[in-house]
């Protein structure tokens, strides 16, 4: 089941005896576990019937004994196991899974790891409970996720603003959601559409000096704008690490190379193949006129070379600021 399916069931008060929440993306695991912790029992019922255990401090037999208790003055109890990935002999949980107590909601938070689908435990949980496979979201999906997250809060966001957030925050959904919650809280009531200026004012990401704008300057070979951004990055290196900048540039020019070999360059097809918002197709159209396939390949080679230099290979003295200056100069000249 997806996290949306599970949350829909929970909100309809349809409960399963076991929720095994596993995978690389902790955000959806925390979302479901947090909802159960906050909403299944009343505050009075939680006193005797809600217990949080930690994988490092307990074992599977202890979890089973707790799950087999009957609730007190309530129709059900909730047992949440955090950091369950630290448990040894997780497969022994099958002794409970085969005959779970209907009055217990057992929630297992198994972050950054997965059960083997071929094992008996996985198949048993599928029969009696729910398994969530919480997967990391790819970077190209983040802007649309941001839009959906804000839509649920009656807000919209401009594509450029969503891209700036993605470039700066990466694919850490927990971090992104925290920043979006802060942004929604601080946004004036009359403003329903979030723009880059809102992000700059409330989150601190410059609307003019960021990786998105640097790529845009490189794409148009706007030397003045690119140098201004590089200078800003050098003065604010902690907020603009070289690693994130060169990764952003690599993604842009890799997509540009793919663009060059597309036969169908309609906006819809380009957006689909490159996995970008249709709004940004024009950026690749412009860049393709500045960088032909041969030049694009050379830029990608430069990015790999300077990535190695930033890690100390063939470089003993140049700072990240100096490397970025040299890299941008070579790309545009």
Secondary structure, 3 states (H helix, E strand, C coil): CCHHHHHHHHHCCCCCCEEEEEECCHHHHHHHHHHHHHHCCCHHHHHHHEEEEECCCCCHHHHHHHHCCCCCCCCCEEEEEECHHHCCCHHHHHHHHCCCCCCEEEEEEEECCCCCCCCHHHHHHHHHCEEEEECCCCHHHHHHHHHHHHHCCCCEECHHHHHHHHHHHCCCHHHHHHHHHHHHHHCCCCCCEECHHHHHHHCCCCCCCCHHHHHHHHHCCCHHHHHHHHHHHHHCCCCCCHHHHHHHHHHHHHHHHHHHCCCCCCHHHHHHHHCCCHHHHHHHHHHHHHCCHHHHHHHHHHHHHHHHHHCCCCCCCCCHHHHHHHHHHHHHC
